């Protein structure tokens, strides 16, 4: 009986070990890359359908302007990041938004932040400024861009409003520099720096109101 029981256990062990293991779940980075690659593909299809598959250039800008575009984008991105820091210091809605994003995103590794910033900046700019800006115009593409940035609750409304303003600014930057180099660079700087700040630092504390001398 012992021999029979041991044989049965051996057969069961071989059966279990030979069964295929379930595939591992997709990582967050894989999902992000897939999402924004799909967005870029939709933008390419829209532009190709309109007869102009070149999503990067707008018109026929000179070479020096194409080179200057990314530098202008970095400057704009850093200026916007500076404004967000000032808002966090002086306005409660900005601190609430920081806290909400921190809770929503959870911990992010440095590589995940890099992938998220790069994929979102390239995918969204190819879609909105590359495909929709020449087709729908400055204001409509910015409005659709803002709708993509609607969060779960009223506390995210400042994020949506800022996305509309940034969509207009990115559209103007693309038109003035003749390419998406500026908007992509600005978008990457804003997302990368702010994501690192949100996920690694708690919100600013409200400054105490100075008491008036009686």
Secondary structure, DSSP 8 states (H G I E B T S, - for coil): -HHHHHHHHHHHHHHHHHS--------HHHHHHHHHHHHHHHHHHHHHHTT----SB-S---HHHHHHHHHHHHHHHHHHHHHHHHHHHH-HHHHHHHHHHHHHH----HHHHHHHHHHHHHHHHIIIIIIIHHHH-HHHHHHHHHHTT--SSGGGHHHHHHHHHHHHHHHHHHHHHTBSHHHHHHHHHHHHHHHHHHHHS-------------
